[in-house]
Amino acid sequence: MKFYPFTRRTRPPTSQPRNQGRGGNCLLATGGLNPEQVSLFVDSNPNYQRQQLRGVPVVSPAEMRSRDSILISSRGFQREIQNQIQHQMGLENRLILLYK
């Protein structure tokens, strides 16, 4: 199964790659997420787009075209991201929510 971790950040990027995509990166670092199962990372912050996280491209929400499942890896913005995916973008992809 391929899926897109979808994150949202309000802070500017740092020079430390480990700070980029904290939710997705933590899952990658702990073995909870296999990079071979990840198609793309999606981030609404343009400062993170066109980069890579553990070898996986980071793209804007507008670049996401696949029907693959979407893992929302942001705790603070989970509901906002879910609304953006389903209502603003009109995507019908299966959503995987990490937080209740």
C-alpha positions as a Markdown table, in Angstrom:
| # | Residue | x | y | z |
|---|---|---|---|---|
| 1 | Met | 0.0 | 0.0 | 0.0 |
| 2 | Lys | 1.4 | 3.4 | -0.9 |
| 3 | Phe | 0.2 | 6.5 | 0.8 |
| 4 | Tyr | 1.0 | 10.2 | 1.3 |
| 5 | Pro | 1.8 | 11.6 | 4.7 |
| 6 | Phe | 0.2 | 15.0 | 4.7 |
| 7 | Thr | 1.6 | 17.6 | 7.1 |
| 8 | Arg | 1.2 | 21.3 | 7.8 |
| 9 | Arg | 3.6 | 23.6 | 9.6 |
| 10 | Thr | 3.5 | 27.2 | 10.6 |
| 11 | Arg | 7.2 | 27.5 | 11.6 |
| 12 | Pro | 9.9 | 28.3 | 9.0 |
| 13 | Pro | 12.3 | 25.4 | 8.2 |
| 14 | Thr | 15.6 | 25.0 | 10.0 |
| 15 | Ser | 18.9 | 23.8 | 8.8 |
| 16 | Gln | 18.4 | 20.5 | 10.5 |
| 17 | Pro | 16.6 | 18.0 | 8.2 |
| 18 | Arg | 15.4 | 16.1 | 11.2 |
| 19 | Asn | 13.1 | 19.0 | 12.1 |
| 20 | Gln | 11.4 | 18.8 | 8.7 |
| 21 | Gly | 8.2 | 16.7 | 8.7 |
| 22 | Arg | 8.4 | 15.9 | 12.4 |
| 23 | Gly | 5.4 | 13.6 | 12.4 |
| 24 | Gly | 6.4 | 11.7 | 9.3 |
| 25 | Asn | 10.1 | 11.8 | 10.1 |
| 26 | Cys | 9.5 | 10.4 | 13.6 |
| 27 | Leu | 7.6 | 7.5 | 12.1 |
| 28 | Leu | 10.4 | 6.9 | 9.6 |
| 29 | Ala | 13.1 | 7.1 | 12.3 |
| 30 | Thr | 11.3 | 4.6 | 14.6 |
| 31 | Gly | 10.5 | 2.1 | 11.9 |
| 32 | Gly | 6.7 | 2.9 | 12.1 |
| 33 | Leu | 6.8 | 4.0 | 8.5 |
| 34 | Asn | 8.7 | 2.2 | 5.7 |
| 35 | Pro | 10.0 | 4.8 | 3.2 |
| 36 | Glu | 9.3 | 2.2 | 0.4 |
| 37 | Gln | 5.6 | 2.5 | 1.2 |
| 38 | Val | 5.5 | 6.3 | 0.9 |
| 39 | Ser | 4.8 | 7.8 | -2.5 |
| 40 | Leu | 5.2 | 11.5 | -1.5 |
| 41 | Phe | 5.1 | 13.7 | 1.5 |
| 42 | Val | 2.6 | 16.6 | 1.1 |
| 43 | Asp | 3.1 | 19.8 | 2.9 |
| 44 | Ser | 1.3 | 23.1 | 2.6 |
| 45 | Asn | 4.3 | 25.1 | 3.6 |
| 46 | Pro | 6.2 | 26.2 | 0.5 |
| 47 | Asn | 9.5 | 26.3 | 2.4 |
| 48 | Tyr | 9.4 | 22.5 | 2.6 |
| 49 | Gln | 8.2 | 21.7 | -0.9 |
| 50 | Arg | 10.7 | 20.5 | -3.6 |
| 51 | Gln | 12.8 | 19.0 | -0.9 |
| 52 | Gln | 13.2 | 15.4 | 0.3 |
| 53 | Leu | 12.5 | 13.7 | 3.6 |
| 54 | Arg | 14.5 | 10.5 | 3.9 |
| 55 | Gly | 14.7 | 10.2 | 0.1 |
| 56 | Val | 11.0 | 10.8 | -0.4 |
| 57 | Pro | 9.9 | 14.0 | -2.3 |
| 58 | Val | 7.9 | 16.7 | -0.5 |
| 59 | Val | 5.3 | 18.3 | -2.7 |
| 60 | Ser | 2.5 | 20.9 | -2.4 |
| 61 | Pro | -1.1 | 19.7 | -1.9 |
| 62 | Ala | -1.9 | 20.9 | -5.5 |
| 63 | Glu | 0.6 | 18.3 | -6.8 |
| 64 | Met | -1.1 | 15.4 | -5.2 |
| 65 | Arg | -3.0 | 13.5 | -7.9 |
| 66 | Ser | -3.1 | 9.9 | -6.8 |
| 67 | Arg | -5.9 | 7.9 | -5.3 |
| 68 | Asp | -3.5 | 6.4 | -2.7 |
| 69 | Ser | -4.4 | 6.6 | 1.0 |
| 70 | Ile | -3.3 | 9.7 | 2.9 |
| 71 | Leu | -1.8 | 9.5 | 6.3 |
| 72 | Ile | -2.3 | 12.8 | 8.2 |
| 73 | Ser | 0.8 | 13.0 | 10.5 |
| 74 | Ser | 0.1 | 16.4 | 12.0 |
| 75 | Arg | -1.4 | 16.3 | 15.5 |
| 76 | Gly | -2.1 | 20.1 | 15.8 |
| 77 | Phe | -3.6 | 20.5 | 12.3 |
| 78 | Gln | -5.2 | 17.1 | 11.8 |
| 79 | Arg | -8.8 | 18.3 | 11.6 |
| 80 | Glu | -7.9 | 21.3 | 9.4 |
| 81 | Ile | -5.9 | 19.0 | 7.0 |
| 82 | Gln | -8.8 | 16.5 | 6.9 |
| 83 | Asn | -11.2 | 19.4 | 6.0 |
| 84 | Gln | -8.7 | 20.7 | 3.4 |
| 85 | Ile | -8.4 | 17.2 | 1.7 |
| 86 | Gln | -12.1 | 16.3 | 1.8 |
| 87 | His | -13.9 | 19.7 | 1.3 |
| 88 | Gln | -11.5 | 22.2 | -0.2 |
| 89 | Met | -9.6 | 19.8 | -2.5 |
| 90 | Gly | -12.6 | 17.4 | -3.0 |
| 91 | Leu | -10.4 | 14.3 | -2.7 |
| 92 | Glu | -12.0 | 11.0 | -1.9 |
| 93 | Asn | -8.7 | 9.2 | -0.9 |
| 94 | Arg | -8.9 | 7.0 | 2.2 |
| 95 | Leu | -7.6 | 9.0 | 5.2 |
| 96 | Ile | -5.5 | 7.5 | 7.9 |
| 97 | Leu | -5.7 | 9.5 | 11.1 |
| 98 | Leu | -3.1 | 9.0 | 13.8 |
| 99 | Tyr | -4.8 | 11.0 | 16.6 |
| 100 | Lys | -8.3 | 11.0 | 18.1 |
